[in-house]
């Protein structure tokens, strides 16, 4: 089976290499991994703590633990790796890491060279990404490997009768810190009992963000006396539904969009869903006094979303008509009821928000209209849903402290 895995890894690399001639993200993925050994071979590292994140969302999720480890071990070098360009390109200059790079391709040679160069004393992999050669090498050199905010589902290959190779990868993990009881039960079902139920560090992350939120006078000026729906990390499918609802609703609501993709053509397509005179982009703002005249504000930059939610009454989180919804907890921590599309099953917090009547999943225009009619016309119901969302976040803070105690004593 390892030989098949190795062939698969090589084919995956060749596929991305081919795509890099046409796709900017693929090109960054390839270019970012070039000559990584040459770049770091003379670093003279005697010891480090290694954190790996798939992408930006996982980095933000694991950031409280990263900060806690850095604060408790100020003399220790911190190595941060990313799989995706969307994580590396935005956080490559983070002060939380001494060495930040793309995770090299998962080959036996790369795994051993990585350990030889960076000499990790322990490794933290956040949520998912189980790489056979890196995990095996860490196990071989008796370097503790922790998977944090781990979450598993019965449909995954680890728990199938033909998933022996994948179960072997999990066996290299020193300890799992799981998000929910079901994940622990699934690990037990395949003979792995080295886990602790501690929840999701993302709750700590959004709570910390709420303490550091930036005031944004332009949002206040835009909102003026109106009610505000904050639409975060939206995709075209989300935006079309919201536009259709907006064009048929009462005048006392506005929408603030923070799209997932901010390429000019994507922003233009979003603008075209509305009357030109009612839409303004953040980059076009010249006078705060005139902002109150607009109905739609589009944020055409990255990094502002978490500071937008405090100004809203309702949040819509995008991605639910694609691979899965984006971060709902940033909105929940501010006490907003949250609406999202149908593909939320992989996200425990979304399922919990629905259970608490603080989250609402919609599949089509009719369902969106119905949910928004209820939330916009019944202020008490809207406020109570938001309070339940906020309470849910506060009840689940503390995963970082549990992990720190288990790992460092």
Secondary structure, DSSP 8 states (H G I E B T S, - for coil): -HHHHHHHHHHHHHHHHHHTTT-HHHHHHHHTTTTHHHHHTT---S-EEEEEESSHHHHHHHHHHHHHHHHHTTTSEEEEEESSHHHHHHHTT-TT-SEEEE-----HHHHHHHHHHH-EEEEEEES----HHHHHHHHHTT-EEEEEEE---TTSGGGSTT-HHHHHHHHT-SEEEESSHHHHHHHHHTT---EEE---HHHHHHHHHHHT----HHHHHHHTTSEEEEEEEE-HHHHHHHHHHHTTS-TTEEEEEEES---HHHHHHHHTTS-GGGEEEGGG---GGGGGG-SEEE--SSS-GGGTGGG-SEEEE--TTTT-----HHHHTTT-EEEE-S--TT-HHHHHHHHTTSEEE--SHHHHHHHHHHHHH-HHHHHHHHHHHHHHHHHT--HHHHHHHHHH-
